[in-house]
Amino acid sequence: MTNPIYIFMDFDGVTHPWGEAEDFHCLPLIEAVLRDFDEARIIISSDWRMLFSLPKLRVRFSEDIRPRVEGVTPHILPRRSSELHGLREHEAMMWLRQHTTDVAEAAWCALDDAPGNWISRSRLILTDFKRGFTEEDAESMRHMLQAFRNGAHRQEAGKPHNNFSGPHP
C-alpha cells in the first residue's frame, strides 16, 4: 500500500477567488489532479472548518473525492500577534501528530493563498487569491505529489510555487 500524502487545503483564494462568489469553480481542477494520485488525502485547513461540519464541507467535493476528505485541522487561538505567522502550519503539524506515527516521515503539502500561514514554503502551492487554483498551480501540484510518491518527503518536496500578486486582503 502506498503511504498517504496529506494536502492541507484552504478554500477562499484557492477553490474560488477571494471575495468573489463562493462557487468553488476551481475545485474541479484540483480534483482532476487528485484523481491521478489515489494516495492523496485532503485535510481542510480553511476557516470554513469553524463554520461548517466535516460532512457539510465534504459535500463541496465530487462524490468520488469525498471519501478522501479525511478531516479538518484543529483551531489554535494565538495568544500574541507574533504567533500568527505560520499558524496554519502549526495547526497542520498538530493534526499530523494526532493522525500519523512519525510527523518527520509524513508526506504533506498545502494549498493556500496566504504565504504567512506557512513556514515551510517548499511544501506550499501558493495560489493567487485573485484567480484561485489555476492550470499552472495544477502543474506544480502534480510535480509536488509525484515527488512525494517518489519518496522526496524526507527532503524538500519541491520548489515553492508563488503566483502571489500583492497583499492578501
C-alpha positions as CSV (number, residue, x, y, z in Angstrom):
1,M,0.0,0.0,0.0
2,T,1.2,3.5,-0.9
3,N,1.6,5.9,2.0
4,P,-0.8,8.7,2.1
5,I,0.0,12.3,1.0
6,Y,-1.8,14.8,3.1
7,I,-2.9,18.0,1.4
8,F,-3.9,20.8,3.8
9,M,-6.4,22.9,1.9
10,D,-7.7,26.4,2.1
11,F,-10.9,27.4,0.3
12,D,-11.1,31.2,-0.2
13,G,-8.5,32.2,-2.8
14,V,-7.9,28.6,-3.7
15,T,-11.2,26.9,-4.7
16,H,-12.5,30.3,-5.9
17,P,-11.1,33.9,-6.0
18,W,-11.1,35.6,-2.6
19,G,-14.0,38.0,-2.1
20,E,-15.9,36.7,-5.1
21,A,-18.8,34.2,-5.4
22,E,-18.1,31.2,-3.2
23,D,-18.9,28.8,-6.1
24,F,-15.9,26.6,-5.8
25,H,-15.4,26.8,-9.6
26,C,-11.7,26.0,-9.3
27,L,-12.3,22.8,-7.3
28,P,-12.8,20.5,-10.4
29,L,-9.2,21.3,-11.5
30,I,-7.9,20.4,-8.0
31,E,-9.9,17.2,-8.1
32,A,-8.5,16.3,-11.6
33,V,-5.0,16.3,-10.1
34,L,-6.2,14.3,-7.1
35,R,-7.6,11.6,-9.4
36,D,-4.1,10.9,-10.6
37,F,-2.9,10.4,-7.0
38,D,-5.0,7.8,-5.2
39,E,-2.8,8.2,-2.1
40,A,-3.7,12.0,-1.8
41,R,-5.9,12.9,1.2
42,I,-7.5,16.2,1.9
43,I,-7.4,17.9,5.3
44,I,-9.4,21.1,5.4
45,S,-7.3,24.0,6.9
46,S,-9.7,26.7,5.7
47,D,-11.5,29.0,8.2
48,W,-14.6,27.3,6.8
49,R,-13.9,24.4,9.2
50,M,-15.0,26.6,12.0
51,L,-18.3,27.4,10.4
52,F,-19.4,24.0,8.9
53,S,-19.2,20.4,10.0
54,L,-16.9,18.0,8.1
55,P,-19.9,16.3,6.4
56,K,-21.1,19.8,5.1
57,L,-17.5,20.5,3.9
58,R,-17.2,17.1,2.1
59,V,-20.4,17.8,0.1
60,R,-18.5,20.5,-1.8
61,F,-16.3,17.8,-3.3
62,S,-17.2,15.4,-6.1
63,E,-18.7,12.1,-4.9
64,D,-15.6,10.1,-5.8
65,I,-13.3,12.5,-3.9
66,R,-15.4,12.9,-0.7
67,P,-14.0,9.7,1.0
68,R,-10.5,11.2,0.7
69,V,-11.5,14.3,2.7
70,E,-10.3,12.9,6.0
71,G,-10.7,15.8,8.4
72,V,-10.0,19.3,9.5
73,T,-7.1,20.8,11.3
74,P,-7.5,21.8,14.9
75,H,-8.0,25.5,15.6
76,I,-5.3,27.2,17.6
77,L,-6.1,30.5,19.2
78,P,-2.9,32.6,19.2
79,R,-2.1,34.5,22.4
80,R,0.2,37.0,20.8
81,S,0.3,38.5,17.3
82,S,3.7,37.0,16.8
83,E,2.1,33.6,16.9
84,L,0.0,34.3,13.7
85,H,3.0,33.7,11.3
86,G,2.8,30.1,10.3
87,L,-0.4,29.4,12.3
88,R,-1.9,27.1,9.7
89,E,1.3,25.1,9.6
90,H,1.3,24.7,13.3
91,E,-2.3,23.5,13.2
92,A,-1.4,21.1,10.4
93,M,1.5,19.7,12.4
94,M,-0.8,19.2,15.3
95,W,-3.2,17.2,13.1
96,L,-0.2,15.1,11.8
97,R,0.9,14.4,15.3
98,Q,-2.6,13.2,16.2
99,H,-3.0,11.1,13.0
100,T,0.4,9.7,11.9
101,T,3.1,7.7,13.6
102,D,6.0,9.9,12.5
103,V,5.5,13.5,11.5
104,A,9.0,13.8,10.1
105,E,8.2,10.9,7.7
106,A,4.8,12.2,6.7
107,A,4.3,13.4,3.1
108,W,2.3,16.7,3.2
109,C,1.8,19.9,1.3
110,A,-0.6,22.9,1.5
111,L,-2.8,24.7,-1.0
112,D,-3.3,28.3,0.3
113,D,-3.3,31.8,-1.0
114,A,-1.7,33.4,2.1
115,P,2.0,32.7,2.4
116,G,2.2,33.9,6.0
117,N,0.2,30.8,7.1
118,W,3.0,28.5,6.2
119,I,6.7,28.5,7.2
120,S,7.7,25.5,5.0
121,R,7.4,27.3,1.7
122,S,8.8,24.3,-0.2
123,R,5.6,22.5,0.8
124,L,3.2,25.3,-0.2
125,I,1.4,25.6,-3.5
126,L,0.6,29.3,-3.3
127,T,-2.3,30.4,-5.3
128,D,-3.1,33.9,-6.5
129,F,-6.1,35.0,-4.3
130,K,-7.5,37.0,-7.3
131,R,-7.7,33.9,-9.5
132,G,-7.8,30.8,-7.3
133,F,-6.3,27.5,-8.4
134,T,-5.1,27.6,-12.0
135,E,-3.6,25.2,-14.6
136,E,-0.1,26.5,-13.5
137,D,-1.0,25.5,-9.9
138,A,-2.2,22.1,-11.1
139,E,1.1,21.5,-12.8
140,S,3.0,22.5,-9.6
141,M,0.7,20.3,-7.5
142,R,1.3,17.3,-9.9
143,H,5.1,17.8,-9.7
144,M,5.0,18.0,-5.9
145,L,2.7,15.0,-5.5
146,Q,4.9,13.0,-7.9
147,A,8.0,14.0,-5.8
148,F,6.2,12.7,-2.7
149,R,5.3,9.5,-4.5
150,N,8.9,9.1,-5.4
151,G,10.0,9.5,-1.7
152,A,11.0,13.1,-1.7
153,H,9.1,13.9,1.5
154,R,12.2,13.2,3.6
155,Q,13.8,16.2,1.9
156,E,12.4,19.2,0.2
157,A,9.3,18.2,-1.7
158,G,9.7,20.7,-4.4
159,K,10.3,24.4,-5.1
160,P,8.0,26.9,-3.6
161,H,5.2,27.9,-6.0
162,N,4.4,31.6,-6.0
163,N,1.7,33.2,-8.0
164,F,1.1,35.8,-5.3
165,S,0.2,39.1,-6.8
166,G,0.1,41.5,-3.9
167,P,-1.0,41.8,-0.3
168,H,-3.8,39.5,0.8
169,P,-6.9,41.3,1.7
